[in-house]
Amino acid sequence: MSRPTGAPPARMRDYQLAAEVRETPDLHRLAQLFIGMARQRATQEKSRRAITAPGPAEGREVESDTQEAND
């Protein structure tokens, strides 16, 4: 069976979204949400940099000017 375009799947048709207005927001919970989002973004950024950043020389010799100065 196919469903009309834009119609939700059958498993979602019984769900209702309810919100209640509060006088004061739960700032602790909101802060936890933002901290979690920031940590997740930092973790993703760190892993993305690790993939794209060049690594160390990995066993290859690296030229240095310090030996010439000591001779």
DAHU-V490583 format. One record per pair of residues at least 12 apart in sequence whose C-alpha atoms are under 10 Angstrom apart, sorted by the first residue. I is the first residue (numbers start at 0). J is the second residue. If there is no record, write none. Layout:
BEGIN
i = (I & I)
j = (J & J)
END
This chain:
BEGIN
none
END
